[in-house]
Amino acid sequence: MNQIVRLVIPVAPTPASDAKAAPRRVTQGNEKGIRLGVLDNSKGNADHLLKMIVEGVRAQVAVAEVSYARKPYVSMAAPPEILDQLAREADVVISAMAD
């Protein structure tokens, strides 16, 4: 039995911005690699999704260390302490949601 599966991928236009990102000291030439931050939003299976993403990043880029943080509540923004911790400990932060 053949069925057609139609996938819809909604993509919103990227808003234009004059904002400049803060310079980061991330270089592939660093023999130790990047400091990767991981922010778990506390949704079910987010930890599994983030683990797969970290493994994929490690396969592509040298990673010196990984800093994990978890939001206490799904529906609330991450507390400033968690964001400050990740800013201190990571060059790049990955955040994911799952169910």
N, CA, C and O atoms as a MOPAC input file, in Angstrom:
PM7 MOZYME 1SCF
protein

 N      0.84200 1    -1.17100 1     0.00000 1
 C      0.00000 1     0.00000 1     0.00000 1
 C      0.89300 1     1.24200 1     0.00000 1
 O      1.61600 1     1.49000 1     0.96600 1
 N      0.84400 1     2.00900 1    -1.06800 1
 C      1.62200 1     3.24400 1    -1.16900 1
 C      0.79700 1     4.42300 1    -0.70500 1
 O     -0.35800 1     4.58400 1    -1.09900 1
 N      1.39700 1     5.24000 1     0.13000 1
 C      0.73400 1     6.44300 1     0.59100 1
 C      1.64500 1     7.62900 1     0.33800 1
 O      2.87000 1     7.51400 1     0.39600 1
 N      1.04700 1     8.74100 1     0.06300 1
 C      1.81200 1     9.97200 1    -0.11300 1
 C      1.84900 1    10.68900 1     1.22300 1
 O      0.81900 1    10.89900 1     1.86400 1
 N      3.04600 1    11.05800 1     1.62800 1
 C      3.22500 1    11.81800 1     2.85900 1
 C      3.66500 1    13.22000 1     2.45900 1
 O      4.66900 1    13.39900 1     1.76900 1
 N      2.91000 1    14.19100 1     2.89500 1
 C      3.23300 1    15.58300 1     2.56300 1
 C      3.80500 1    16.24800 1     3.80900 1
 O      3.14900 1    16.30200 1     4.84900 1
 N      5.02600 1    16.75200 1     3.69900 1
 C      5.66500 1    17.45300 1     4.80300 1
 C      5.55900 1    18.94800 1     4.57400 1
 O      5.84700 1    19.44000 1     3.48300 1
 N      5.15200 1    19.65600 1     5.58900 1
 C      5.05300 1    21.10900 1     5.51600 1
 C      6.07500 1    21.68200 1     6.48900 1
 O      6.02800 1    21.40400 1     7.68700 1
 N      6.98200 1    22.47100 1     5.97400 1
 C      8.02100 1    23.06900 1     6.80300 1
 C      7.82200 1    24.58400 1     6.77500 1
 O      8.21300 1    25.25600 1     5.82000 1
 N      7.20700 1    25.11200 1     7.83700 1
 C      6.96900 1    26.55900 1     7.86000 1
 C      8.27300 1    27.30800 1     8.10500 1
 O      9.02900 1    26.98500 1     9.02100 1
 N      8.51800 1    28.29400 1     7.28700 1
 C      9.72600 1    29.09900 1     7.42900 1
 C      9.32000 1    30.56000 1     7.40000 1
 O      8.74600 1    31.03800 1     6.42200 1
 N      9.61800 1    31.25100 1     8.46000 1
 C      9.31800 1    32.67700 1     8.52800 1
 C     10.51400 1    33.45800 1     7.98700 1
 O     11.65400 1    33.02000 1     8.13700 1
 N     10.27100 1    34.59700 1     7.36500 1
 C     11.39400 1    35.40400 1     6.88600 1
 C     12.23100 1    35.91600 1     8.05800 1
 O     11.70200 1    36.22800 1     9.12500 1
 N     13.51500 1    35.99400 1     7.84700 1
 C     14.41900 1    36.49100 1     8.87400 1
 C     14.33000 1    38.00700 1     8.92900 1
 O     14.50500 1    38.66300 1     7.90300 1
 N     14.06000 1    38.58800 1    10.10500 1
 C     13.98400 1    40.04600 1    10.19000 1
 C     15.36600 1    40.67300 1    10.00400 1
 O     16.37700 1    40.14600 1    10.46800 1
 N     15.37400 1    41.79100 1     9.32600 1
 C     16.62800 1    42.52300 1     9.12800 1
 C     17.03600 1    43.18000 1    10.43400 1
 O     16.19300 1    43.63200 1    11.20800 1
 N     18.34100 1    43.22600 1    10.66600 1
 C     18.82200 1    43.81100 1    11.91400 1
 C     20.19200 1    44.42600 1    11.70400 1
 O     21.00900 1    43.91300 1    10.94000 1
 N     20.43000 1    45.52800 1    12.39100 1
 C     21.74300 1    46.16000 1    12.36800 1
 C     22.57200 1    45.73700 1    13.57200 1
 O     23.71000 1    46.17800 1    13.73100 1
 N     22.00600 1    44.88300 1    14.42100 1
 C     22.70100 1    44.45500 1    15.64000 1
 C     23.92700 1    43.63100 1    15.27600 1
 O     23.90100 1    42.82700 1    14.34400 1
 N     24.97400 1    43.83900 1    16.01200 1
 C     26.22000 1    43.10200 1    15.80700 1
 C     26.39700 1    42.10400 1    16.94200 1
 O     26.16600 1    42.43400 1    18.10600 1
 N     26.79900 1    40.89900 1    16.61100 1
 C     27.05700 1    39.88700 1    17.63100 1
 C     28.37300 1    40.20600 1    18.33500 1
 O     29.30400 1    40.74700 1    17.73900 1
 N     28.42300 1    39.85900 1    19.60700 1
 C     29.66200 1    40.04400 1    20.36200 1
 C     30.73100 1    39.13600 1    19.78600 1
 O     30.45700 1    37.98500 1    19.44600 1
 N     31.95800 1    39.65000 1    19.67400 1
 C     33.03300 1    38.80400 1    19.13600 1
 C     33.31700 1    37.63900 1    20.08000 1
 O     33.32000 1    37.80700 1    21.29900 1
 N     33.55300 1    36.47200 1    19.51600 1
 C     33.86500 1    35.28000 1    20.30400 1
 C     35.25400 1    34.78200 1    19.91700 1
 O     35.72600 1    35.00800 1    18.80200 1
 N     35.88600 1    34.11200 1    20.84500 1
 C     37.22500 1    33.58200 1    20.61100 1
 C     37.15300 1    32.10600 1    20.21500 1
 O     37.77300 1    31.25700 1    20.85500 1
 N     36.40400 1    31.80900 1    19.17300 1
 C     36.26200 1    30.43500 1    18.72300 1
 C     37.08500 1    30.27000 1    17.45500 1
 O     36.85200 1    30.95100 1    16.45700 1
 N     38.04000 1    29.36900 1    17.50300 1
 C     38.84800 1    29.09900 1    16.32400 1
 C     39.02400 1    27.60200 1    16.17100 1
 O     39.20300 1    26.88500 1    17.15500 1
 N     38.97400 1    27.14600 1    14.96500 1
 C     39.22600 1    25.73200 1    14.70600 1
 C     40.69400 1    25.40400 1    14.92700 1
 O     41.03900 1    24.23700 1    15.11000 1
 N     41.56500 1    26.40300 1    14.91500 1
 C     42.98800 1    26.17400 1    15.12400 1
 C     43.32200 1    25.82300 1    16.56600 1
 O     44.42200 1    25.34700 1    16.84600 1
 N     42.38900 1    26.05000 1    17.48400 1
 C     42.60700 1    25.71900 1    18.88800 1
 C     42.66100 1    24.19900 1    19.01000 1
 O     41.68300 1    23.51500 1    18.70900 1
 N     43.81200 1    23.66500 1    19.45600 1
 C     43.96400 1    22.21000 1    19.50900 1
 C     43.03000 1    21.55400 1    20.51600 1
 O     42.73700 1    20.36400 1    20.39200 1
 N     42.56300 1    22.29200 1    21.49600 1
 C     41.64800 1    21.72700 1    22.48000 1
 C     40.20500 1    21.74700 1    21.99100 1
 O     39.41200 1    20.90400 1    22.41000 1
 N     39.84700 1    22.66500 1    21.13500 1
 C     38.49200 1    22.74100 1    20.61000 1
 C     37.64500 1    23.78700 1    21.30500 1
 O     38.12400 1    24.52800 1    22.16400 1
 N     36.38700 1    23.83500 1    20.92400 1
 C     35.45900 1    24.83100 1    21.46000 1
 C     34.90700 1    24.37400 1    22.80800 1
 O     34.92700 1    23.18800 1    23.13800 1
 N     34.42100 1    25.33100 1    23.56700 1
 C     33.69700 1    25.04300 1    24.80900 1
 C     32.22100 1    25.11300 1    24.43800 1
 O     31.70400 1    26.18100 1    24.11100 1
 N     31.55400 1    23.97500 1    24.49100 1
 C     30.16500 1    23.85800 1    24.05100 1
 C     29.23800 1    23.94100 1    25.24800 1
 O     29.42800 1    23.22500 1    26.23100 1
 N     28.23600 1    24.80600 1    25.17700 1
 C     27.22300 1    24.91000 1    26.21400 1
 C     25.93900 1    24.25800 1    25.74900 1
 O     25.59800 1    24.32100 1    24.56800 1
 N     25.22000 1    23.62500 1    26.67600 1
 C     23.97600 1    22.94300 1    26.36000 1
 C     22.91500 1    23.41800 1    27.34900 1
 O     23.08600 1    23.29200 1    28.56200 1
 N     21.82300 1    23.96200 1    26.82600 1
 C     20.71500 1    24.41400 1    27.66600 1
 C     19.50700 1    23.52600 1    27.41200 1
 O     18.89900 1    23.57800 1    26.34300 1
 N     19.16700 1    22.71500 1    28.40100 1
 C     18.01200 1    21.82200 1    28.33800 1
 C     16.80500 1    22.59500 1    28.84600 1
 O     16.85300 1    23.17000 1    29.93300 1
 N     15.72200 1    22.61600 1    28.07200 1
 C     14.54900 1    23.41000 1    28.46900 1
 C     13.58200 1    22.63900 1    29.36600 1
 O     12.50100 1    23.13900 1    29.67500 1
 N     13.95300 1    21.42900 1    29.78800 1
 C     13.17200 1    20.59300 1    30.70800 1
 C     11.99500 1    19.87300 1    30.05900 1
 O     11.23800 1    19.20800 1    30.76700 1
 N     11.80800 1    19.97500 1    28.75100 1
 C     10.73400 1    19.21500 1    28.11400 1
 C     11.14500 1    17.75500 1    28.01500 1
 O     12.33000 1    17.42200 1    28.01300 1
 N     10.13700 1    16.89100 1    27.93300 1
 C     10.41200 1    15.46900 1    27.79900 1
 C     11.25500 1    15.17400 1    26.57100 1
 O     10.97300 1    15.67600 1    25.48300 1
 N     12.27300 1    14.37400 1    26.73900 1
 C     13.18300 1    13.92400 1    25.68100 1
 C     14.14200 1    14.98600 1    25.17300 1
 O     14.92400 1    14.70700 1    24.26400 1
 N     14.11300 1    16.18800 1    25.72100 1
 C     15.07400 1    17.21100 1    25.29400 1
 C     16.49300 1    16.74600 1    25.58300 1
 O     17.40400 1    17.00800 1    24.79800 1
 N     16.68900 1    16.05700 1    26.70600 1
 C     18.03200 1    15.57900 1    27.04400 1
 C     18.53200 1    14.57600 1    26.00500 1
 O     19.71900 1    14.57000 1    25.67700 1
 N     17.64200 1    13.72700 1    25.48500 1
 C     18.04500 1    12.76100 1    24.46000 1
 C     18.39000 1    13.46900 1    23.14600 1
 O     19.38100 1    13.13500 1    22.49600 1
 N     17.57100 1    14.44300 1    22.76400 1
 C     17.83700 1    15.21200 1    21.55200 1
 C     19.15800 1    15.95900 1    21.66900 1
 O     19.95900 1    15.95300 1    20.73400 1
 N     19.39200 1    16.60100 1    22.80800 1
 C     20.64000 1    17.35100 1    22.99900 1
 C     21.85300 1    16.42700 1    22.97800 1
 O     22.90100 1    16.79600 1    22.44900 1
 N     21.72100 1    15.23900 1    23.54600 1
 C     22.82900 1    14.28500 1    23.52400 1
 C     23.19400 1    13.92700 1    22.08400 1
 O     24.37400 1    13.86100 1    21.73900 1
 N     22.18100 1    13.69700 1    21.24400 1
 C     22.44900 1    13.38500 1    19.83300 1
 C     23.10000 1    14.56700 1    19.12200 1
 O     23.99600 1    14.38000 1    18.29900 1
 N     22.65400 1    15.78100 1    19.43700 1
 C     23.23800 1    16.96900 1    18.81000 1
 C     24.69300 1    17.12700 1    19.23000 1
 O     25.55200 1    17.41400 1    18.39600 1
 N     24.97700 1    16.93900 1    20.52800 1
 C     26.36000 1    17.05700 1    21.00700 1
 C     27.24600 1    16.02200 1    20.31700 1
 O     28.36400 1    16.33800 1    19.91300 1
 N     26.76200 1    14.79900 1    20.18100 1
 C     27.53700 1    13.76600 1    19.48100 1
 C     27.80800 1    14.16900 1    18.03200 1
 O     28.90400 1    13.95100 1    17.51600 1
 N     26.80300 1    14.76000 1    17.37800 1
 C     26.98700 1    15.22300 1    16.00400 1
 C     27.98700 1    16.35400 1    15.89600 1
 O     28.78800 1    16.39700 1    14.96300 1
 N     27.94100 1    17.27800 1    16.85500 1
 C     28.90300 1    18.38300 1    16.85600 1
 C     30.31100 1    17.83700 1    17.07200 1
 O     31.24800 1    18.24000 1    16.38300 1
 N     30.46000 1    16.91700 1    18.03200 1
 C     31.77700 1    16.31300 1    18.30200 1
 C     32.33900 1    15.60800 1    17.06500 1
 O     33.55500 1    15.57300 1    16.87100 1
 N     31.46800 1    15.05300 1    16.23500 1
 C     31.92000 1    14.37900 1    15.01900 1
 C     32.43200 1    15.36900 1    13.97300 1
 O     33.20500 1    14.99700 1    13.09100 1
 N     32.00000 1    16.62900 1    14.07000 1
 C     32.36000 1    17.62900 1    13.06900 1
 C     33.41000 1    18.63200 1    13.53800 1
 O     34.17300 1    19.15900 1    12.72700 1
 N     33.45100 1    18.90100 1    14.85600 1
 C     34.27600 1    19.97900 1    15.40900 1
 C     34.96700 1    19.46900 1    16.66600 1
 O     34.39600 1    18.67900 1    17.41900 1
 N     36.19200 1    19.92100 1    16.88800 1
 C     36.87700 1    19.57400 1    18.14000 1
 C     36.17100 1    20.28100 1    19.30200 1
 O     35.96500 1    21.49400 1    19.26500 1
 N     35.80500 1    19.51400 1    20.32800 1
 C     35.11500 1    20.04900 1    21.49600 1
 C     35.98800 1    19.79400 1    22.71900 1
 O     36.26400 1    18.64600 1    23.06700 1
 N     36.42300 1    20.87800 1    23.36800 1
 C     37.27900 1    20.75600 1    24.54300 1
 C     36.47800 1    20.33500 1    25.76300 1
 O     36.92300 1    19.48800 1    26.53700 1
 N     35.29500 1    20.92200 1    25.94000 1
 C     34.46400 1    20.58800 1    27.09500 1
 C     33.02000 1    20.95200 1    26.79500 1
 O     32.73100 1    21.77000 1    25.92100 1
 N     32.11700 1    20.32200 1    27.54600 1
 C     30.69200 1    20.57900 1    27.40000 1
 C     30.14000 1    20.98400 1    28.75900 1
 O     30.33400 1    20.27700 1    29.74800 1
 N     29.45000 1    22.12600 1    28.80700 1
 C     28.79700 1    22.59700 1    30.03200 1
 C     27.29400 1    22.42500 1    29.87300 1
 O     26.69700 1    22.95200 1    28.93400 1
 N     26.68800 1    21.68700 1    30.79200 1
 C     25.24600 1    21.44100 1    30.73900 1
 C     24.52200 1    22.31200 1    31.75300 1
 O     24.99600 1    22.50200 1    32.87300 1
 N     23.36900 1    22.83900 1    31.35400 1
 C     22.48900 1    23.57600 1    32.26400 1
 C     21.05900 1    23.17800 1    31.91700 1
 O     20.75100 1    22.85300 1    30.77000 1
 N     20.19700 1    23.20900 1    32.92200 1
 C     18.79500 1    22.82700 1    32.70700 1
 C     17.88400 1    23.87900 1    33.32000 1
 O     18.04600 1    24.26000 1    34.48000 1
 N     16.91800 1    24.34600 1    32.52300 1
 C     15.92700 1    25.28300 1    33.04700 1
 C     15.06100 1    24.56700 1    34.07100 1
 O     14.73500 1    23.39400 1    33.89100 1
 N     14.68300 1    25.25800 1    35.14300 1
 C     13.84000 1    24.59400 1    36.13700 1
 C     12.39500 1    24.40300 1    35.67200 1
 O     11.72500 1    23.47300 1    36.12100 1
 N     11.90800 1    25.26200 1    34.78700 1
 C     10.51800 1    25.19400 1    34.34000 1
 C     10.45600 1    25.33700 1    32.82700 1
 O     11.13500 1    26.18400 1    32.24700 1
 N      9.64400 1    24.50900 1    32.19500 1
 C      9.49700 1    24.54800 1    30.73900 1
 C      8.96900 1    25.88700 1    30.25000 1
 O      9.46400 1    26.43200 1    29.26300 1
 N      7.96000 1    26.41900 1    30.94100 1
 C      7.24900 1    27.59800 1    30.45100 1
 C      7.91500 1    28.92900 1    30.79400 1
 O      7.45200 1    29.98100 1    30.35300 1
 N      8.97500 1    28.89700 1    31.56000 1
 C      9.63900 1    30.13800 1    31.98100 1
 C     10.98300 1    30.28600 1    31.26100 1
 O     11.60400 1    29.30000 1    30.86400 1
 N     11.40600 1    31.51700 1    31.10700 1
 C     12.73500 1    31.77200 1    30.53500 1
 C     13.80400 1    31.25300 1    31.48300 1
 O     13.56700 1    31.10800 1    32.68200 1
 N     14.96800 1    30.97900 1    30.94300 1
 C     16.08000 1    30.53400 1    31.78600 1
 C     16.45300 1    31.66600 1    32.73700 1
 O     16.52800 1    32.82200 1    32.32000 1
 N     16.68500 1    31.34900 1    34.00100 1
 C     17.08600 1    32.37700 1    34.96900 1
 C     18.41300 1    33.01900 1    34.57700 1
 O     19.25100 1    32.37500 1    33.94500 1
 N     18.60900 1    34.28100 1    34.94800 1
 C     19.86200 1    34.97000 1    34.60300 1
 C     21.11100 1    34.22100 1    35.06600 1
 O     22.14300 1    34.27700 1    34.39700 1
 N     21.03200 1    33.51900 1    36.19900 1
 C     22.20700 1    32.79300 1    36.69200 1
 C     22.64000 1    31.70800 1    35.71000 1
 O     23.83400 1    31.50200 1    35.49300 1
 N     21.67100 1    31.02000 1    35.12200 1
 C     21.99500 1    29.96800 1    34.15600 1
 C     22.59200 1    30.57800 1    32.89600 1
 O     23.57100 1    30.06300 1    32.35700 1
 N     22.00700 1    31.67000 1    32.42600 1
 C     22.53000 1    32.32300 1    31.22300 1
 C     23.93500 1    32.87300 1    31.46900 1
 O     24.79900 1    32.78400 1    30.59700 1
 N     24.16200 1    33.44000 1    32.65200 1
 C     25.49700 1    33.94200 1    32.99400 1
 C     26.51200 1    32.80500 1    33.04800 1
 O     27.64000 1    32.94900 1    32.57800 1
 N     26.10300 1    31.67100 1    33.62700 1
 C     26.99000 1    30.50900 1    33.70400 1
 C     27.40000 1    30.05700 1    32.30700 1
 O     28.58000 1    29.83100 1    32.04000 1
 N     26.41600 1    29.92800 1    31.41600 1
 C     26.71400 1    29.48600 1    30.05600 1
 C     27.58100 1    30.50300 1    29.31100 1
 O     28.45600 1    30.11800 1    28.53600 1
 N     27.34500 1    31.79700 1    29.54000 1
 C     28.15500 1    32.82900 1    28.89200 1
 C     29.61400 1    32.74100 1    29.34300 1
 O     30.52600 1    32.97200 1    28.55000 1
 N     29.83300 1    32.40600 1    30.61600 1
 C     31.19800 1    32.27600 1    31.14200 1
 C     31.88900 1    31.00400 1    30.65300 1
 O     33.08300 1    31.01200 1    30.35600 1
 N     31.13100 1    29.92000 1    30.57100 1
 C     31.72600 1    28.60400 1    30.36000 1
 C     31.72000 1    28.11600 1    28.91800 1
 O     32.35700 1    27.10600 1    28.61700 1
 N     31.01700 1    28.80700 1    28.01200 1
 C     30.86500 1    28.27400 1    26.66100 1
 C     31.17200 1    29.31200 1    25.59400 1
 O     30.95500 1    30.51000 1    25.77800 1
 N     31.67800 1    28.82300 1    24.48400 1
 C     31.87600 1    29.66100 1    23.29300 1
 C     30.60700 1    29.64600 1    22.44000 1
 O     30.27000 1    30.63700 1    21.79300 1
 N     29.91300 1    28.51200 1    22.44700 1
 C     28.71500 1    28.29600 1    21.65000 1
 C     27.70700 1    27.55500 1    22.53400 1
 O     28.08500 1    26.65600 1    23.28500 1
 N     26.42200 1    27.93100 1    22.44600 1
 C     25.38600 1    27.27200 1    23.25200 1
 C     24.33400 1    26.68700 1    22.32100 1
 O     23.89400 1    27.33000 1    21.36800 1
 N     23.94200 1    25.45400 1    22.61900 1
 C     22.86000 1    24.77700 1    21.91100 1
 C     21.68900 1    24.65700 1    22.87200 1
 O     21.85400 1    24.24800 1    24.02100 1
 N     20.51000 1    25.01500 1    22.39400 1
 C     19.29600 1    24.83200 1    23.17500 1
 C     18.31200 1    24.07600 1    22.31600 1
 O     18.21800 1    24.32500 1    21.11400 1
 N     17.56700 1    23.14600 1    22.92100 1
 C     16.63100 1    22.35700 1    22.12000 1
 C     15.36900 1    22.07800 1    22.91200 1
 O     15.36900 1    22.08900 1    24.14300 1
 N     14.29100 1    21.82600 1    22.17800 1
 C     13.01800 1    21.41500 1    22.75800 1
 C     12.67200 1    20.04900 1    22.17900 1
 O     13.06600 1    19.72300 1    21.05900 1
 N     11.94500 1    19.26400 1    22.93700 1
 C     11.51300 1    17.96400 1    22.42400 1
 C     10.27500 1    17.50900 1    23.18700 1
 O      9.89400 1    18.12300 1    24.18400 1
 N      9.68000 1    16.49000 1    22.74200 1
 C      8.54700 1    15.83100 1    23.39700 1
 C      8.56300 1    14.37400 1    23.01900 1
 O      7.69800 1    13.61400 1    23.45400 1

